[in-house]
Amino acid sequence: MTRLRIAVGVVVAAVVAGTTAGVGSQEASRTPSARAATAKPFSPPKTPWGDPDLQGGWTNVNENGIPFERPDALAGKQLEAVDDSELAELVRERDEARVRGAAAIGGRDTGAGPVHWYEHYGAKNSRAWMVIDPADGRIPPQTPAALARIGGRAGGRGGRAGGAPEGGRADSWLDRSLYDRCITRGLPGSMMPAIYGNAYDITQAPGLVAIRYEMIHETRIIRLDSSPRSGQRSHMGEARGHFEGNTLIVETTGFEPRSAYRNGSPQMKLTERFTPVAADKIDWSMTVDDPDTWTRPWTFAMTLTADPNQPLFEYACHEGNYAMRNILSAARAEEAASSGGSQK
């Protein structure tokens, strides 16, 4: 099945049954993170060579709609203080908003494809927001050097690979983001939920971990050693990983400036942690450490859910990228109309 590219943008909700009504009521009143803190640690299976086995199909489709930073409406709240009932109400409101916004996607009439492509309806969010450090759920301020470096450049907060936001300049294809151009979503863009294409495949071999992404169809090769880095910059950076207990820790540096996350500097280091917490759940987090861009490191997180029955579909983005042609031709038509001329 071929999908055309759409040019757009662990708190476990479990109720533990008590042996009596009183015990059940007391347990249900505890926050999910409090219950997780007392739960027996999960021990994943091992590969034949002894590493924790993370292999298989995964998805973050249920993280769709989670605000990246703490919403203003939840000011003063701590993430772990959002209980199950409050989270359920937030998720219901988010799903209603997704349904209301469906018309804006346009379906077949805009080339966005049939509605059954969309995976974000009914997402069962794992948390109220993604930023877990600082505790206020907000990205730290940028440094004076970063503000001077970025200036008025688009994409300073949005993080779209290549910097250009949707609705920006369209004088040339070079004005559009690398995502619009089917080149890359970058890192961590490739890990972030979208309205479709949320499937991942993790494959392990001795000394290596490979992650394939459905959207854009990139593959990251993570070497599990301390070998010297090449020094070559790339859109996905250069990764080195290791296991600490059951957690896969991946440190990535060497990002190409055009796809550096949120216009980060050449010094940026992204540290991921993949921690299996159940047979079908991985708690994934990323720490952004870039002293030339932010006043302190900061971390965000989400949950990956096993989805062994969802293969990675073909992502014929370059082959079917009508979006670029339409964006540029529409801009030329608008210019012609505003000048009273005609499009050629």
TORFIRO-550413 format. One record per residue (C-alpha): x, y negated, z; residue in three letters. Coordinates in steps of 0.05 Angstrom, whole numbers, plus 5000, padded with zeros to 4 digits. Each point is the difference from the previous one (the first is absolute). Last residue first. Layout:
<sites>
XYZALA;...
</sites>
This chain:
<sites>
505043804663LYS;495449695052GLN;496449384979SER;500949275019GLY;496149555046GLY;505849955049SER;496250335057SER;497450554954ALA;506950154972ALA;503050045070GLU;494450465023GLU;501050454940ALA;507550035013ARG;498750205072ALA;495150544977ALA;505250274952SER;505250055056LEU;495450345050ILE;497050464947ASN;506750244974ARG;502550135070MET;493650355021ALA;499850464940TYR;505250435034ASN;498250674971GLY;506750304981GLU;503749615053HIS;495250235055CYS;498850724981ALA;499550255072TYR;499050754993GLU;496450275061PHE;503850235061LEU;496550615027PRO;494749945054GLN;498550685032ASN;505749965051PRO;497449355031ASP;503749915066ALA;498849325032THR;505049445006LEU;498749515057THR;502049275005MET;505549565029ALA;503149315002PHE;506449765031THR;503749345010TRP;507349785005PRO;501249295026ARG;500349294974THR;498350224930TRP;503649884933THR;507550005011ASP;499350455061PRO;496950554955ASP;497750615038ASP;493250274978VAL;497950615041THR;495550494965MET;495350505031SER;496850664981TRP;496150465048ASP;499150644960ILE;493550395006LYS;497450674974ASP;503550505046ALA;500249485054ALA;504749445023VAL;505250054945PRO;504749405008THR;502449654936PHE;504149395022ARG;502049474949GLU;505649495008THR;500349424950LEU;506549604998LYS;500349304970MET;506949684991GLN;498849834927PRO;494449535024SER;492650155003GLY;495149714951ASN;494150355032ARG;503350674987TYR;505749954950ALA;497450144930SER;503349444961ARG;506050005046PRO;501950734985GLU;500250355066PHE;506550305029GLY;497450275066THR;495850595024THR;500350365067GLU;495950635006VAL;498450355066ILE;496550684996LEU;497150155068THR;499650715027ASN;506149925045GLY;504049444969GLU;500550184927PHE;504349634951HIS;499249544940GLY;503949564952ARG;496449574948ALA;502249544944GLU;495149464980GLY;493350114965MET;500849454948HIS;507550124995SER;506649715023ARG;506550364989GLN;504650025061GLY;501050754991SER;498850185072ARG;505250395037PRO;497950705023SER;496550045067SER;495550594983ASP;492850174989LEU;499449714930ARG;493249704984ILE;497950044927ILE;494049554986ARG;495550174942THR;495849504962GLU;493550184966HIS;497349284994ILE;494450235048MET;500550755014GLU;506249935044TYR;505450545004ARG;504150065064ILE;506450414998ALA;503950235062VAL;507150264995LEU;505550345040GLY;497250704991PRO;493749914958ALA;493649645016GLN;493949794959THR;495049475022ILE;494349854952ASP;495949385005TYR;492849834981ALA;497049305008ASN;498649874926GLY;493549635013TYR;497449385036ILE;506949895029ALA;503750235062PRO;507349805012MET;505850484991MET;502049754931SER;499949295026GLY;505150185054PRO;504149994957LEU;499049784928GLY;493450034963ARG;504050144937THR;500449904924ILE;492850014978CYS;500349274977ARG;494749775050ASP;504150355054TYR;506449654977LEU;496349355010SER;498049544944ARG;503749374979ASP;504850424958LEU;494150224957TRP;500049284977SER;496149355010ASP;495450385048ALA;500749625065ARG;496450255062GLY;493150335006GLY;503050635030GLU;506249845039PRO;507049974970ALA;505450245047GLY;503050584961GLY;496950535044ALA;494049695035ARG;502349815070GLY;494349545016GLY;503549545048ARG;505349674957GLY;496350214937GLY;500549344963ALA;506249585006ARG;498749345034GLY;506450015040GLY;502850715003ILE;507149815017ARG;498349405044ALA;494750385038LEU;504850595006ALA;505649575028ALA;495349685050PRO;498350705024THR;493250314988GLN;495250065058PRO;498550695029PRO;494550434967ILE;493950035046ARG;497250585040GLY;500849645067ASP;504350595024ALA;505549824952PRO;500250574978ASP;494050424982ILE;498049664934VAL;494750444968MET;493249775024TRP;493950325034ALA;502450714994ARG;499050684968SER;495149784946ASN;495050514974LYS;499249744929ALA;492850074975GLY;501449684933TYR;507449934984HIS;500850554948GLU;497949654937TYR;500650434938TRP;492650205007HIS;498349294981VAL;502050104928PRO;505849594972GLY;502449305013ALA;499449824927GLY;495749405018THR;493350294980ASP;502250695023ARG;499949815073GLY;499849275017GLY;504449965062ILE;496149405023ALA;493650425003ALA;503350455051ALA;500849435049GLY;493650135037ARG;501950745007VAL;506849825027ARG;496949505050ALA;495350555025GLU;506050445010ASP;503549475040ARG;494049895045GLU;499450755014ARG;507450055015VAL;499549425050LEU;494150345034GLU;503850665005ALA;506049635029LEU;495749705054GLU;497050685017SER;506850335002ASP;503449495045ASP;504149404979VAL;504649915060ALA;505850364967GLU;500549454948LEU;500349455052GLN;494549484996LYS;501249255011GLY;497649824931ALA;495350534972LEU;495949524957ALA;506649714975ASP;501650664967PRO;506350365023ARG;504750074940GLU;499650494942PHE;492550045002PRO;497750734991ILE;495850034936GLY;502850654973ASN;503550425054GLU;495750604984ASN;503150064930VAL;506950105031ASN;501150664965THR;504450615006TRP;501650614957GLY;505350495023GLY;506550035039GLN;501249725069LEU;503750625027ASP;504549835059PRO;507050194978ASP;502750705015GLY;502850274933TRP;493850444987PRO;495749385013THR;497049925069LYS;492949975024PRO;497649385038PRO;499949955076SER;494549545025PHE;501149685068PRO;494850205052LYS;495249415010ALA;501049525058THR;502349404958ALA;495050184946ALA;494349915049ARG;502649315019ALA;500949834926SER;492750204986PRO;497449555056THR;497050335061ARG;492549955009SER;498850684968ALA;504350335054GLU;496049705057GLN;493450204968SER;502450704987GLY;502450075072VAL;493349785026GLY;496050434952ALA;504150615021THR;505350424965THR;502049414958GLY;499649964924ALA;505649604969VAL;497449494950VAL;504749884941ALA;501149354962ALA;507550074990VAL;503749345006VAL;506050174968VAL;495047384605GLY;498049994921VAL;502250184931ALA;496550684995ILE;504750504966ARG;496850484952LEU;498950715026ARG;501050604957THR;497250685019MET;
</sites>
